[in-house]
Amino acid sequence: MLVSAEEMLKKAKAGKYAVGQFNINNLEWTKAILLTAQELNSPVILGVSEGAGKYMAGYKTVVGMVNGMLEELNITVPVALHLDHGSYDGCMKCIEAGFSSVMFDGSHYPIEENIAKTTELINITREKGMSLEAEVGSIGGEEDGVVGKGECADPNECKSIADLGVTMLAAGIGNIHGKYPANWEGLSFETLDAIQQLTGEMPLVLHGGTGIPEDMIKKAISLGVAKINVNTECQLAFAAATRGYVEAGKDLEGKGFDPRKLLAPGFEAIKATVKEKMELFGSVGKAC
Ligand SMILES: [Zn+2]
């Protein structure tokens, strides 16, 4: 059964480790992540962007697929199904479809409007026993042509949103979605520390986990980050493994064209990436 991310993140924050959010795109992604979490006895959050939800034929399809796998693969570790960077409407659709967690990304609204919409969603998600992630200070991305430092959130705005009663809070601390540029200045630990001082027990979320050096990840966890989003890294690993298979001509040998064979190296590559991240984040063995 899907669970809210609240309990797993409270435990992570108290225990000084982080739970990984791994974004899913299809059946192979979902199965690889769930099996790895189970093998490592780690809690896990499956992230679904609005675009990926649409790609997978809608949120109800996603809920059906994930619930089916939890049962048929005997997944007993805590699993949350979470909307990533949701709009207000997207959150409402996922709440209705049976997700156990949503992120409302109101970072592009003026802070007053972000607060008003976040408050409405807190009331709805609380009633349903779901977790809610809010965002303050937008997190840059390669599509925005961001070079160098990502935006840093205002710690006081973070406190205003945290005090509303959200489950977890994403704040820009110089992190960026996608690949990091060569001249990236790194995470702003001063900002993170200031946010943690003001928000206390609130589990903080680090987006754009791909390509952040290990020592920075560990330091971020020590300063209150309890959820780390990984997306691009699984995509890169899947693409490289699939390319290797095709370039070696294996799809031309025997039944190598069978999609179950063609997609197997990518599936294993996702498993390896998820394992590496769970070990780095410290969530291995924490699923009880
Ligand atoms: Zn993000």
Residues whose N, C-alpha, C, O or C-beta is under 5 A from the ligand:
A	BS01	ZN	H207 G208
